[in-house]
Amino acid sequence: MDQFRNQPRLPKFAVPKRYEISLKPDLCLCKFSGSVAIDVDILSDTRFLVLNAADLHVDDASVSFKHRSSSKVFQPSSIQACEENQIFVLEFAETLPTGSGTLSINFEGILNDKMKGFYRSTYEHNGEKKNMAVTQFEPVDARRCFPCWDEPAFKATFKITLDVPSELIALSNMPIIEEKVNGHLKTVTYQESPIMSTYLVAMVVGLFDYVEDHTADGVKVRVYCQVGKANQGKFALQVAVKTLDLYKEYFACPYSLPKLDMIAIPDFAAGAMENYGLVTYRETALLYDDQHSAAANKQRVATVVAHELAHQWFGNLVTMEWWTHLWLNEGFATWVSYLATDSLFPEWKVWNQFLEESNHGLTLDGLAESHPIEVEINHASEVDEIFDAISYRKGASVIRMLQSYLGAECFQKSLASYIKRHSCSNAKTEDLWAALEEGSGEPVNKLMSSWTKQQGYPVVTVKVTDEKLVFEQSRFLLSGSCGEGQWIVPITLCCGSYDVRKNFLLQTKTESVDIKEFLGCSFRKWDGGNDKSCDWIKLNVDQTGFYRVKYDTDLSYKLRNAIEKDHLTATDRFGILDDAFALSMACQQSVTSLFTLISAYRKELDYTVLSNLISISYKLEKIAADAIPEALVNIKQFFINNFYFAAEKLGWDPKPGESHLDAMLRGEILTALALFGCESTIKEANRRFHAFLDDRSTPLLPPDIRKAAYVAVMQTVSTSNRSGYESLLRIYRETDLSQEKTRILSSLASCPDPNIILEVLNFLLSSEVRSQDAVFGLGVNWKARETAWTWLKAKWEEISKIFDSGFLIGRFVSATVSPFASYDKAKEVEEFFASRVKPGIARTLKQSIERVHINSRWVQSVQKEHDLSRVVQELGLDECILSRITE
């Protein structure tokens, strides 16, 4: 046994080829029984078979191995389960002969409430609470349903049979080939699957409605949901049918199964799961209600469906060899989902919004406690933590950067070649690079290794010296520390207009170019002459590169002028602002200069730019509250003035024929104004909210502004004025729409009264809130962060029990710890978790504590900016005067 303990992977002397699985779930007693017959190839002499199992009770007497050619049956002399390593070791008295045989095992398990393995989810039907049985196996939880070789590289075929109550619908990866009813039970048998990994096996048993359509190829597509919600599945169905056809063309390979089912699960930890042929979703990610869902909900459904269907090729057909290469699945699915959504809904401008994905990746990767895209995984418990912004968002961003460098057509053809070559097998990152090298003739492996094998990314500093542009790269860290690392950086730049574009690879620490030779203009003219083509220089054009840019003072000044004159694209305006904010947080540029830059965005109307500016404004408010509380009133007024132009343009009511993006922006702008205490916004929001309380179908509170109204109501709630809070709880209890419930939970958390926040936090752990949704209420108002921390400490054992392992428990840590900004608090957090940390939250905890250190350093830096309060006040007055002139 000892030789197999604490190994990152299973031994390879035996490999599975086919599973025949029978399962009988009991939805009343919340348990299941089953059997598995696994066809195994013994590749070398061994007396052991080692596979994965967890939380299963195996009937030892049922375990046997039958050698195929000799028909000899081997009974194990010893059966040992190691729960810590989640392995199941069979020892035989004699050596098993090489060749094929069948391993048979009977077992029992619990339909758990942890949203992993084979678990139960609850729903109501005709007023009665019922259970459904659901699987969630990625990354390492198929072993909680049946003993198996639970690693991506051990691909096999699966023949599944389910014994279920006869009135229920039972779904799996493949179509049903036989259904035998025997009284109150029925036996459902499914077609054998193509070769696939264990984490993609899926089963769902319950009462459902569905809507159906077919692709151009005749593939049957269905969306399943709770009874009575079928109409809410129609939008996702339309997206799925069109997306399957689109991917068939893009990947030059048809969808490989005869059907695709997508199903909304009431209790579901992740957003969705790409199980082959049976994709499972949270209700919020699959269902769309015309009357009560916001534009942002519609966009989320489209992008999540496109993401999961991309996995049917990238992940299911071609699978990563090991979790180190998870980004091949998630980075590509994220990038391709934007490609598909842009094709279906070009008016949404989702490639502009993709910058939010990049931004999340840049933020996490700006920490010393980040990790490379390709990260070593040494234990199953470590896998959950890498389903993060590095694997998804940085992964997607470097793919976009590479596609931009190689060209869209070359990139597409190379991808098709990669899928054809590795179809029905496993691949590593190097396999993808090889296909792209072959298709492009470029040294892709050399270009990309620095982006996937080392953590972090560069900040490129650019300055003008003696009529030369000087570029220097160094690792960017939000802590302001000097990091190590060097990248091959695809530099793109524009000079004075988008007609003048240049690019080159920055392969060394520093490089300089002659301005006149490279850009076609002299420094003298560029620096104040009449040649308008060189009014400004912008690096990382359209933000396709995964790096930050730091400009010298003069270049920064000219870019701010270009923003005010509306000479730059929305993506470049986004990039300049976001880089300046990150440099400010790293104390490499002053917050004073950041506020001056922000004032140039006072007439901004682009959704993506303003959405990011709103996020930045919230963070600046929190830092100011710690650093210069005496200036907080002026800072809030500055942001109210800054957002007033857009708010006036958009108004409260949707306009006929307005864009999807304006609908999303209206809600975000009004929410920001409410949070900054704009009295007129709060008053109008309350008026509309009370109209909504009287009539849920009033046109005064459409879905896109509901959150803004809910947040505004919570700003005046306190222990002595609870009516708004009680009203929102009443709406929460009345609605059966998951999107409305999560909208309310996040709004409740915005209350500035710590006593109310304590009530909200306790409500999150009550039976009224599904475990998956508790995280939506954790982003509490900064005034209540100490309350949240005290609560987390008091409730930690209960939280640990409910959420066990997995990424959701990490959200409790990061949401509660990260907002602090004192070194003493960081030390207190470390001391509390010293004896409580679990492997599944170790990385998240370190990242959260690092964020506290970054905030602490930033606060100290801001306190030294003695002109900041005066500048903000002056800028606020200027904005106020300008807005009146505009009116």
ZADRENDREN-431707 format. One record per residue (C-alpha): x, y, z. Coordinates in steps of 0.02 Angstrom, whole numbers, plus 50000, padded with zeros to 5 digits. Example, Ala and Ser with C-alpha at 12.3 -4.5 7.8 and 13.67 -1.06 7.14 Angstrom:
REM residues 2
506154977550390506844994750357
This chain:
REM residues 887
500005000050000501365012250048502135012549875500505019749806500175032749942500445051449912500765049349726500095063149612499495050449483498945032449470500195019249410500075014749226500324995749232498454993949202497305004949098495405004749079494605002848908492735001048942491565003549090489874995149109489005004649249487325000949332486645013049462485065013349567484795029949655483545030849800482905048749800481955046649964483355039150068484675049149973485815034649936486265023949787486885006449747487835001049594489004989549504490404992249381491264980349262492854988149195493774980749045495614983149089497214980548991498634973949101500184981249019501524973849132501654960449265500864966149428500024959349583499074975649608497654985449533497575003549591496115014849551495155029249629493685028349751493035040549881491545040150000490995023249932490645007150028491304992749923490634975249942492314966049961491554949249916490994955949747492734961249690493544950049559494644950949404494294939049260495674936749133494924936248960495994923648865496134910949005494434914449086495324912749254494524922749396495704931249520495054935949692496054949449783496964943649939496894961250010495774976249980496294992950053495525010150035496575025650071495325039750098496705052850111497335048749937495635043249872496355027049804495755009249810497124995949807496814977749762498214965649800498214948149723499124932749785499824929249613500394940049469499034945449349499474940249170499654953849040498224956148919496414960948944495204956349081493684962849175493684970149350491984968849436491474978749591489824981349683489654996749792488505008849884488585027549913487685042849979486775055449869487685069649957487235088049973488985094549928488625097649742489995085449689490055067149641488305059449634487275071949734485505077649770484715094049721483025099849786481555107449693479705110249718478335102049615476515106149651477035113449818477965097649870479845097449900480725084049799482485077749765483345075249598484965065549574486355074649483488195071649442489635083949446491265074649416492515087949361493855088549416494065072949524492365067049585491835052849470492695042249604491275047249723490015038549609490935022849551492715015849569493715021349417495355027249346494875045449377496185054549274495925063449107497195052649014496295036349057494985037948921493735023848896491985020348831490485019848949488925008848944487695015349074486085008249146484985017049275483595009949384482445024449428480635028249479479565025649324478785043149326480475052049318481565057149172483315049449174484665057149064486465052549026487785056848898487045046148760485285043048691484155029948771484105013348678482925004048794481725008048935480894993749031479534998049157479284986049302477964992849420478575008549508480325006849435481035007049260482725001649192483465014049069484895008548956485925020648852486995019048696488815015848730489805031948728491305036048622492975036248710493035049748845493735054149016492835049849178492565068049226491385069849076490195055849125488485062549177486785056949243485265066949298483645059749368482095070349408480495078549344480805090449198480025099849054480995102848894481045112348731481805104648574482575109248407483805101948281485415107948200485635108548012486445091248027484945084148118485725083648292484315084048420484565098048547483515099648704483475111548852482795103449010482195113349161481005112449308479185109349264478355125649214479945134549158480115127648981479855144648898481385151048991482455138348897482025144648723483395157748709484765145548762484075132848638484205145348495485985149648544486485131348558485815126148387486675140748300488285138348398488445119748356488295124148171489555138148190490845127148280490645113348151491225125748020492565134148127493375117948186493075109148019492355094748120490535090448158489835088348333490225070248373488675063948467486905060648406486095072248534486465086848648485485089648808485705105048916484885105249087484625118249224485025111749399484355121249551485885117049659487485118549559489185124449621489985130549460489195140549319489035125449205489865108849163490235102648987489825084049012489865075748842488115076548770487295081648936487845099048988487295104449162487025122649212486525133749355484805140449318485525158149303486685152449163485375143549056483655151149085483085168049021481415176049065480855190048948479895198649087481105197449233482875194249165484045208849132485075211548973486615206049071485745189449110485395186748925487205189748881487795177949017486675163948953487365166248776489205166548827489045151848949488135141048822489455145448691490845141448817490135124348863489805119348683491595124248636492135110848760491265097548657492785099648542494095107648656494055096348808492885082048763493465076948590495265082548624495635081648810497075088548913498295074948963498355080849145497685095249249499295104949219498565108249046496835113249110497035129949021496935120848854495135117148901494615132848992495665146248907495115140448735493285138348782493285155948854494085163548699493005153748576491415158148671491735176448630492055171948448490375163048439489405176248537490125190048427489565180548273487795178248340487605195548421488825207748339487875222648413488415217248588490245221448548490825207048657492645208548602492655225448688491915216948841493245203348829494395216348907493505212849072494095194749056495885200549024495745212649169495305198649291496795188749228497975203649242497375207349419497635189749486499265187649391499895203849467500085194549633501675185949688500535171649744499885168849567500375153349468500925149349290499605144749161500395127549161500445123249346501065107349428499695097549515500285085249647498665080749735496835079649688496415092849820497455105749726496475104949563494955115249617496015130549652496675132049475494935134149401495315152649416495655168549318497355161949263496725146049179495165154349107495535172649081497415173849061497295157948957495995165948843496985182248834498625174448778497645164548647496895180848584498635188748584499325174148483497865174348360498125192948335499975189848300499755174848182498165180948095496395174348108496375163047954498035154447991497525152148172495855144148126496615131848003497955126748129496625123748262495645112648144497235102848109497575100948296495815094348329495915082048184497615075648241497155073248425495315068748409494775055248535496425056548628497395067848745498525082648713499775093948800500115112348772501615107948663500465098548543499465114248512501035124648485501665111448360500065112848257500145131848258502005131648211501635119948067500215130848005501065147648024502925144448003503195154948161504185148648312502605147548418503335136448555504745148848584503545163648576502285156548698503295146748826503695162648922501825165948938501265148648994502735141449092503165156449202501945166049308501635184549290501745196549144502735212149099502445230649115503215239148964503895256349007504015268148859504865285148858505585297548734507465300448746508495309748615507245307248474507125288748515505725278448589506455267748727505545252048782505945242248940505055226949009504995220449187503805209349283502315219049348501815215949528500405225049619501505225049773502685236949683504115224449705505375221149568504925204249495505985192649390505545186549218505705190649035504425188448896504355189148708503125203648696502165207548536502225226548537500935235748434500815254648427499895268748341500545286148314499295300448302498035290148205497515272148178498135273347999499925273048064500195256148149501845247848187502305231548274503825221748328504335208448454505185214848611506335200148650507585208548766507445218548927507645235048834507545240948655507505257948571506925263748400507245279748305505595289448302505855296648127506405280148050505105269348139503605280948142503975292447995503985308748092505265318948185505295321548372505275340348350503655340048249502915326948362503315337448515502305352848473502505355748287501125356348159501205338048109499575331848185499915313748139501015312248294499925320348428500005304448532500765287148539499765272248604500525255148639499595238548643498325244048513496565237848555497295229248709497655212848618499255210148717499295203148894500395216448971500305233649048501075249748983501855263849083502095280048986503245294449029502435310749088502365318948917501655303748828500345301948967499845320148950499605318448762498555302648782497425311448908497155325348779496765312248647495445304748763494635321648792494595324848605493855307448573495295302148459495505284848534494465268848519493485262448669494695247848691496185259648700495285271448819494945256248928496775250948923497495267948968496325269349117496585251649177498485252349165498505268949257497435261749396498545246249415500125256949417499315267949549498905252849657500715247049638501255264549695502165267449532501045282249488500125294249602498265293049639498225311849607498745308949425497445294949414496035306649466496645319249337496585305749204494835300049259494195317849236494545315749049493175302349046491765313749103490855312248935491185293548917489695283348855490475266648806489835252348912491475242948935492485258548978491195265349100490915248349181492775247249218492815265349279491395261349399492375246449469493905257449488492895270949576492285258449707494075253149744494675271049756493275275149877493805260849992495645265849989495205284150021494125279050170495685271350250496965284050190496105301050188494365299550265494235318450274494205319050082492895305350060491425317250035492335326349895492885310049814491095303449812490495319849737491875318949606491235301949548489415307549553489875322149440490925310949329489485298649300488135311949286488355314849099488025296449057486595295449183485735310449103485945303348929485235286348977483875291649098482875279249201481735272249067482245261448919482095270148752481295262048599482605252848497484035256548619485555245448617485865230248727487405239248796486425254848846485205243648939486645235849037487505252549066485955261149136485875248749280487715250149322487755269249317486215270949427486905258049549488535268049561487615284449591486595276249729488145269049813489005286049809487495293649895486715303749752485125309849837484095312149679484525294449621484075286749789482435296549797481895291449621482415273349651481345272549808479845279649714479995266349580480315252649707478715256449801477755256249637478525238849607477975233049780476185237649735476265230249560477605217649508477255221049324477445240049333478455247249189479305258949315480545245349369481105234749221482405220949256483905231149197483705244049337483035232849474484705230149556485035248949555483375251749644483695237749769485425244749809484725262349827483405256049948484735247350054485745263450071484455270650191484095254450284484635253350467484085244350624482865258650655482245259150473482045241150415480585242450295481625242050134482595226750197481015217550245480215221650077481705214449982481655198650087479815197050043480195198449856481605185649878480405173349959479045175849828480085173849670480595157149595481795165449471483605161949521484225177849436483065188349544483625179449703485475182449668485105200549619484295203249789485675194549887487035205649813485965221049845485665216750028487545216150054487715234450001486905240950161488075252650259487355247350429488455233650506487025226850610485955223950457487445216150369487615203650511485805198650483486145196950296487665185950326486695174450441485295173850312486565167450184486845151750288484995148650317483955135550228483155149450125484755152150024485455138249915487275134749960487855139649786487065156949803487785161949972489325169249888488265182749805487975190949973489785191050030490305207449945489775217850093489865236850107491635241950159490925249750317490445232250376492035222750331492515220650515490775213550550491005201250406492715195650472492055192950648490605183150575491755172350467492815167650618491275163250721490485153150581492045145150507491675127550568489905128350502490485135550334491835122050321490545108650352489305115450224490545118950085491865105950130493135107949990492975115949819493075133649755491525140449844492355140050016493795149949942492565163849898492135165850082493975168650120494385180449977492795191049991493005193550178494885195550193495405204950035494545221750073495625225250225497065237650217498145235550372499675224950408498975220850581497405213550502498455202950384499375195950534497735192450624497065183050473498655172650461498545168150645496715163150633496985151650484498645144450544497755129350618496235129650502496905130350325496415116450204497375111350047495915117449940496025135450005497905137150037498255146949877496695157749895497165162250075498925167450025498235178049883496985186449998498305190750128499425197549990498005208849935497875215650113499735219650109499535228249939498085238650006499085243150162500565249250062499405258949946498555267650093500245273250160500735279849989499105289449966499325297650137500935305550072500035313649924499705330250010498905338549857497655324549826496195331649926496385348849846496535341849669494995330749691493995345549757494525356449611494185342849483492475339949562492045358349546492645358449365491565343249327490055351349409490255367349307490515357549146488985346749175487925362449198488625369849037488195353448949486415354249014
